[in-house]
Amino acid sequence: MTDLTSLTLAEAREGLANKSFTSLELTDAHLGAIEAARALNAFVMETPDQARAMARAVDAKIAKGEGGPLAGIPLGIKDLFATRDVRTTACSKILGDFVPTYESTITSQLWRDGAVMLGKLNNDEFAMGSSNETSCFGPVVNPWRRDGSNTTLVPGGSSGGSASAVAALLCMGATATDTGGSIRQPAAFTGTVGIKPTYGRCSRWGIVAFASSLDQAGPIARTVRDSAILMRSMAGHDPKDTTSADRAVPDYEAAIGKSVKGMKIGIPREYRLDGMPQEIEKLWSEGAAWLKAAGAELVDVSLPHTKYALPAYYIVAPAEASSNLARYDGVRYGLRVPGRSIGEQYENTRAEGFGAEVRRRVMIGTYVLSAGYYDAYYLRAQKVRTLIKRDFEDCFAKGVHAILTPATPSAAFGIGEKGADPVEMYLNDIFTVTVNMAGLPGIAVPAGKDTQGLPLGLQLIGRPFDEETLFSLGEVIEQAAGRFTPARWW
């Protein structure tokens, strides 16, 4: 029998339906893989007993013919999603050993559909980071290495644990969140597929908030089909989330393999950056050629306000973070560091509980929201955001079905290589933040490797609530590029 961890989610689903193996066997295989891969630091909490109990319960249902769409599939959950009776910390000391008494909407939908929880995955503290180096549990290690080198690389962030675990075959898929690129950038760095759905497509209820108008949950998986299968279970209207869209959830998997003939693919000239590595340029051209060969039409488009996206994002996101993180005061839950007054207790708790990057962003956010600067910064950034959204609307109004861009400006870099200059780190999100600012769907698909053998991804940006087109186009790139798995060293 094939090693069960090397199956795709779709193959495992078929094997379980045919009774080739049980969910318990599949779960045990993944638990063994997790145990052997602790050097990657992808999981911050393993839940083997719960996983086996869930697998046994699903096996009983499958035997009766009552298994759901994800029956028996073992998944990893980013530590930003509240999981009932299982520690949820957002990888921050300030949440301490917080154990929720409730389940996030997305995870409850996954369990409803029969999925099995292997444990909680590492992420940047409060999802603030592009490399998964800000977690209070330490950095996640990318399972990929440069050819002939032992340098440990970052998996990207903030969903680094999710991407690393999927790439290293520790789980069949993982939940992730994307505020400025936190699903797509780690997917590109690890040779996995990650989709950031349209804002409002997946419920945010029960997910630790970073920037509420930008955050969106989505899956990271091994293939485009696997991500479509997971997305169907994760999406849907939730009355508990006022920003959730009340729209029917399509069968995303049905879009896989659909013809892309006649589709117009926009190539935005503003994404051709000065000093962009030649291999990223080459990859982009190759991706365009693959889509053209499949019958799509390539058109040049302009997104003139792209150059303002990153600065505007780093005003809007910290401002919302400053507001959202005000609830961590050491009074109701999490860490408490006493002081002589309530004010001093707040100060002591936050100074001790928040890491450097979170403190930096909270301070930026508080500054841009303060009386003298609100109009000059925050209001202006929101106006820029409207212009960015309008750029995309103009493209789509001209009949463009999707836009093709690089996913990241480089391949994965070494742990500790970019920590000194925060702005250098922020530039990793240059191709991804526009999608969050405009509330659009975007998918990152592995499309090739750099000269050192590291995976590189391409990004497709779609019309609002048209994830199906992204899955169809993403599959064309996947078929042309093939799938990538890292050589095992851990």
C-alpha positions in Angstrom: 0.0 0.0 0.0 1.2 3.5 -0.8 2.4 5.6 2.1 -0.9 7.1 3.2 0.6 10.5 3.9 1.6 10.9 0.2 -1.9 10.7 -1.0 -3.7 13.9 -2.1 -6.9 14.7 -0.2 -9.0 13.7 -3.2 -7.2 10.3 -3.4 -7.6 9.7 0.3 -11.3 10.5 0.1 -11.6 7.9 -2.7 -9.6 5.3 -0.7 -11.8 5.9 2.4 -15.0 5.5 0.3 -13.7 2.3 -1.3 -12.7 1.0 2.2 -9.0 0.6 1.1 -8.0 1.9 4.5 -9.8 3.5 7.5 -9.7 7.0 8.8 -7.9 5.7 11.9 -5.1 4.3 9.8 -4.9 7.5 7.8 -4.9 9.6 11.0 -2.2 7.3 12.6 0.0 7.7 9.6 -0.2 11.5 9.8 0.3 11.5 13.6 3.5 9.5 13.1 4.7 11.9 10.4 4.0 14.9 12.8 6.1 13.2 15.6 9.0 12.6 13.2 8.9 16.2 11.9 9.0 18.2 15.2 12.2 19.9 13.9 9.9 21.9 11.5 8.0 23.4 14.5 4.9 23.4 12.4 2.5 22.3 15.2 2.2 24.1 18.5 -0.3 21.7 19.9 -0.7 18.1 18.9 -4.1 16.4 19.7 -3.5 12.7 19.0 -6.2 11.4 21.4 -8.8 13.7 20.0 -7.8 12.9 16.4 -8.1 9.1 17.0 -11.5 9.6 18.7 -12.7 11.7 15.8 -11.3 9.1 13.3 -13.1 6.2 15.1 -16.4 8.1 15.1 -16.0 8.9 11.4 -15.2 5.2 10.6 -18.4 4.2 12.2 -20.3 6.7 10.1 -18.6 5.6 6.9 -19.5 2.0 7.7 -23.2 3.1 7.8 -22.8 5.1 4.6 -23.2 8.4 6.5 -19.8 10.0 5.9 -19.7 13.7 5.0 -17.8 15.3 2.1 -14.6 15.3 4.2 -15.2 12.1 6.1 -12.0 10.9 7.7 -9.7 13.5 6.3 -7.0 14.6 8.8 -6.4 18.4 8.9 -4.3 20.9 10.7 -5.8 24.1 12.2 -4.0 27.4 12.4 -3.8 28.6 16.0 -5.9 31.6 15.2 -9.1 29.5 15.0 -10.9 28.9 18.3 -11.2 25.2 18.9 -13.4 24.1 21.8 -11.5 22.7 24.8 -8.2 22.9 22.8 -5.7 25.7 23.6 -5.9 28.7 21.2 -3.2 31.3 21.6 -2.7 33.1 18.3 0.9 32.2 19.1 1.1 35.1 21.6 2.2 35.0 25.2 -0.6 37.4 26.0 -3.3 34.7 25.5 -1.3 32.4 27.8 -3.1 29.0 28.0 -6.5 30.3 26.8 -8.9 27.4 26.1 -12.1 28.5 24.3 -15.4 27.1 25.3 -16.7 27.5 21.8 -15.8 26.5 18.2 -15.1 28.8 15.3 -17.7 28.6 12.5 -15.2 27.3 10.0 -13.8 24.5 12.1 -17.3 23.5 13.2 -18.2 23.2 9.5 -15.1 21.0 8.9 -16.1 18.7 11.8 -19.7 18.7 10.5 -18.4 17.4 7.2 -16.3 14.6 8.9 -12.8 16.1 9.0 -10.4 15.0 11.8 -8.3 17.5 13.8 -4.6 16.6 14.2 -3.7 19.7 16.2 -3.0 23.4 16.1 -0.5 25.0 13.7 2.1 27.6 14.3 1.7 31.2 12.9 3.1 34.6 13.3 1.9 36.3 16.5 -1.6 37.6 15.9 -0.9 36.8 12.2 1.5 39.8 12.0 4.4 38.7 9.9 5.6 37.5 6.5 8.0 34.8 7.7 6.5 33.0 10.7 9.4 34.3 12.9 7.3 36.4 15.3 5.5 33.4 17.0 6.0 33.1 20.7 6.6 29.3 20.0 9.6 30.1 17.8 9.9 30.2 14.0 8.5 27.5 11.7 11.1 25.8 9.4 10.3 25.4 5.7 10.7 21.7 4.6 12.4 23.0 1.4 16.1 23.7 1.3 18.3 25.3 -1.3 20.2 22.7 -3.4 23.4 21.7 -1.6 22.7 23.9 1.4 21.6 23.2 5.0 20.4 26.8 5.7 17.0 26.7 7.4 14.5 28.7 5.4 11.3 30.5 6.4 8.0 29.0 5.2 6.5 32.5 4.7 3.8 34.0 7.0 1.6 34.4 8.8 0.3 30.9 8.0 3.7 29.3 8.0 2.8 26.3 10.1 -0.1 25.5 7.8 2.0 25.7 4.6 5.0 23.8 6.2 2.8 21.0 7.5 1.0 20.6 4.1 4.3 20.7 2.2 5.9 18.1 4.5 2.9 15.8 4.3 2.0 16.1 7.9 -1.7 16.8 7.2 -3.9 16.6 4.1 -4.8 20.3 4.2 -4.9 23.1 6.7 -6.9 26.2 7.6 -5.2 29.5 7.2 -6.0 33.2 7.2 -5.0 36.0 4.8 -4.9 39.7 5.8 -2.2 40.9 3.3 -1.0 37.7 1.7 -0.8 35.3 4.6 -2.2 32.3 2.7 -0.7 33.0 -0.8 2.8 34.0 0.2 3.5 30.9 2.4 1.9 28.7 -0.3 4.3 30.1 -2.9 7.3 29.6 -0.5 6.4 25.9 0.1 5.1 24.6 -3.2 1.6 24.3 -2.0 -1.8 25.8 -3.2 -3.4 28.5 -1.2 -6.6 30.5 -1.9 -7.7 33.7 -0.2 -11.5 33.8 -0.9 -13.5 36.9 -1.6 -14.0 39.0 1.6 -17.2 37.6 3.3 -17.1 34.2 1.6 -15.9 32.5 4.7 -17.0 33.3 8.3 -14.6 35.2 10.5 -16.5 34.2 13.7 -14.3 32.6 16.2 -11.0 33.6 14.5 -8.7 35.8 16.5 -9.0 39.2 14.7 -6.0 41.2 13.2 -7.6 43.7 10.8 -11.3 43.0 10.5 -11.9 44.6 7.1 -9.0 42.6 5.5 -8.9 39.2 7.3 -10.3 36.3 5.4 -9.9 32.6 6.1 -9.1 30.0 3.4 -7.4 26.6 2.8 -3.8 25.6 2.1 -3.6 22.2 0.3 -1.4 20.1 -1.9 -3.4 20.5 -5.1 -5.9 22.9 -6.7 -8.5 20.2 -6.5 -7.8 19.6 -2.8 -8.1 23.3 -2.1 -11.5 23.4 -3.9 -12.8 20.5 -1.8 -11.8 22.2 1.4 -13.1 25.6 0.3 -16.6 24.1 -0.2 -16.7 23.0 3.4 -15.2 26.3 4.7 -17.4 28.7 2.8 -21.0 29.8 3.6 -23.1 32.4 5.2 -22.9 32.8 9.0 -25.4 35.0 10.8 -22.9 35.4 13.6 -20.5 37.3 11.3 -22.1 40.6 10.0 -19.6 40.8 7.1 -20.5 37.3 5.9 -22.1 37.1 2.4 -25.5 35.5 2.2 -24.8 33.6 -1.1 -25.1 29.9 -2.0 -21.8 28.0 -2.0 -21.1 26.5 -5.4 -19.5 23.1 -6.0 -15.9 24.4 -6.4 -14.6 21.0 -7.3 -16.8 21.0 -10.4 -14.7 23.9 -11.8 -11.6 21.7 -12.0 -10.9 20.7 -15.5 -13.4 23.1 -17.1 -12.2 24.7 -20.3 -10.6 28.1 -20.0 -11.0 28.8 -23.8 -12.0 32.3 -24.5 -11.2 33.6 -21.0 -9.5 37.0 -20.9 -6.4 37.1 -18.6 -5.1 40.5 -17.6 -1.3 41.1 -17.3 -0.9 44.2 -15.2 2.1 46.4 -16.2 2.4 47.9 -12.7 3.5 44.5 -11.3 6.8 44.7 -13.4 8.9 46.0 -10.6 12.4 47.6 -10.9 15.0 45.1 -10.0 12.6 42.1 -10.1 14.6 38.9 -10.3 14.8 37.5 -13.8 13.5 34.1 -12.7 10.2 35.7 -11.4 9.8 37.5 -14.8 10.5 34.2 -16.6 8.0 32.3 -14.5 5.3 34.9 -15.1 5.9 34.7 -18.9 5.7 30.9 -18.7 2.5 31.0 -16.8 0.9 33.4 -19.3 2.1 31.1 -22.2 0.5 28.0 -20.5 -2.9 29.8 -20.1 -2.7 31.0 -23.7 -1.9 27.4 -24.9 -5.1 26.3 -23.0 -7.2 28.8 -25.1 -7.2 31.9 -22.9 -6.6 35.3 -24.3 -3.9 37.5 -22.8 -4.5 41.3 -22.5 -2.4 44.1 -21.0 -4.2 45.9 -18.2 -3.4 48.8 -15.9 -3.8 49.0 -12.2 -2.4 52.5 -11.7 -2.9 52.7 -7.9 -1.0 49.5 -7.1 2.1 51.5 -6.1 0.1 53.0 -3.2 -1.3 49.7 -2.0 1.5 48.7 0.4 1.8 52.1 2.2 -2.0 52.3 2.5 -2.2 48.7 3.8 0.4 49.5 6.5 -1.9 52.3 7.7 -5.3 50.5 7.5 -4.1 47.1 9.0 -2.2 48.5 12.0 -5.1 50.9 12.7 -7.6 48.0 12.9 -5.1 45.9 14.9 -4.7 48.7 17.4 -8.5 48.7 17.9 -8.8 44.9 17.9 -6.0 44.2 20.3 -7.2 46.7 22.9 -9.2 43.8 24.4 -6.0 42.1 25.6 -5.8 43.9 29.0 -5.0 41.1 31.5 -8.4 41.4 33.1 -10.7 38.8 31.6 -8.5 36.1 30.2 -4.9 35.3 29.2 -1.7 36.7 30.8 -2.0 39.1 33.7 1.0 41.0 35.0 0.0 42.9 38.2 0.6 46.6 38.7 0.0 49.2 41.4 -3.0 50.6 39.4 -5.3 49.2 36.7 -3.4 51.4 34.2 -0.1 50.0 35.2 -1.5 46.4 35.1 -2.5 47.1 31.4 0.9 48.5 30.6 2.8 45.6 32.3 0.6 42.9 30.7 0.9 44.3 27.2 4.7 45.0 27.5 5.2 41.4 28.7 2.6 39.7 26.5 3.0 41.3 23.1 6.1 40.6 20.9 8.1 43.3 19.2 6.3 43.2 15.8 2.8 43.3 17.4 3.9 46.2 19.6 5.3 48.0 16.5 2.0 47.6 14.6 -0.2 48.6 17.5 1.9 51.7 18.0 1.7 52.6 14.3 -2.1 52.0 14.4 -2.7 54.1 17.5 -0.6 56.9 16.0 -2.5 57.0 12.7 -5.9 57.0 14.6 -4.9 59.8 17.0 -6.7 63.1 16.8 -4.2 65.1 14.8 -3.4 62.4 12.3 -6.6 60.5 11.6 -7.5 62.6 8.5 -3.9 62.8 7.2 -3.3 59.1 7.4 -6.2 56.8 8.1 -8.8 58.6 6.0 -6.5 59.1 3.1 -5.5 55.4 3.2 -9.2 54.5 3.0 -9.6 56.8 -0.1 -6.6 55.1 -1.7 -8.2 51.7 -1.0 -11.3 52.8 -2.9 -9.2 53.8 -5.9 -7.4 50.4 -5.8 -10.8 48.6 -5.8 -11.9 50.8 -8.7 -8.8 49.8 -10.7 -9.8 46.2 -10.5 -13.5 47.0 -11.2 -12.4 48.8 -14.4 -10.4 45.8 -15.6 -13.3 43.4 -14.9 -15.8 45.7 -16.6 -13.7 45.4 -19.8 -14.3 41.6 -19.8 -11.2 40.5 -18.0 -12.0 37.2 -16.2 -8.8 37.0 -14.0 -5.4 38.7 -13.6 -2.1 36.8 -13.6 0.8 38.1 -11.4 3.8 36.7 -9.5 2.9 35.6 -6.0 6.1 36.8 -4.3 9.1 38.9 -5.3 11.5 36.0 -4.5 11.7 32.4 -3.3 11.9 31.6 0.5 14.7 33.3 2.4 16.7 32.2 5.4 15.5 32.4 9.0 16.9 35.6 10.4 18.0 37.0 7.0 15.4 39.9 6.9 14.6 40.6 10.6 16.6 43.8 10.9 14.6 46.0 8.6 10.8 45.8 9.0 10.2 47.6 5.7 12.3 45.0 3.8 10.0 42.3 5.4 6.8 44.2 4.5 7.9 44.3 0.8 7.3 40.5 0.7 3.5 41.4 0.5 3.9 43.7 -2.5 2.0 41.4 -4.9 -0.6 40.3 -2.5 -2.0 43.2 -0.5 -4.0 44.8 -3.3 -6.3 41.7 -3.3 -7.1 42.2 0.4 -7.6 46.0 0.0 -10.1 45.3 -2.8 -11.7 42.3 -1.1 -11.1 40.0 -4.1 -10.3 36.3 -4.3 -6.7 35.3 -5.1 -5.0 31.9 -5.5 -1.3 31.0 -5.4 -0.3 28.0 -7.4 3.2 26.4 -7.6 4.6 27.1 -11.1 8.3 26.4 -11.1 11.6 26.5 -9.1 14.3 29.1 -8.9 18.0 28.4 -9.8 18.6 27.0 -6.2 15.7 24.5 -6.5 13.2 26.4 -4.4 9.5 26.5 -5.3 8.0 29.7 -6.8 4.3 30.5 -7.2 2.0 32.5 -9.5 -1.0 34.3 -8.4 -4.4 34.6 -10.1 -6.8 37.3 -9.0 -10.5 36.9 -9.7 -13.8 38.8 -9.8 -15.7 39.0 -6.5 -17.2 35.6 -5.6 -15.8 34.0 -8.8 -13.4 31.5 -7.1 -14.5 28.8 -9.6 -12.7 30.6 -12.5 -9.5 30.7 -10.3 -9.7 27.0 -9.7 -10.1 26.3 -13.4 -7.2 28.5 -14.4 -5.1 27.4 -11.4 -5.5 23.8 -12.5 -4.1 24.7 -16.0 -0.9 26.1 -14.4 -0.7 23.1 -12.0 -1.0 20.6 -14.9 1.7 22.4 -16.9 4.1 22.9 -14.0 3.6 19.6 -12.2 3.6 19.1 -8.5 6.6 19.7 -6.1 7.5 17.9 -3.0 10.6 18.7 -0.9 13.3 16.1 -0.4 13.0 14.8 3.1 15.8 15.8 5.5 14.1 16.1 8.9 
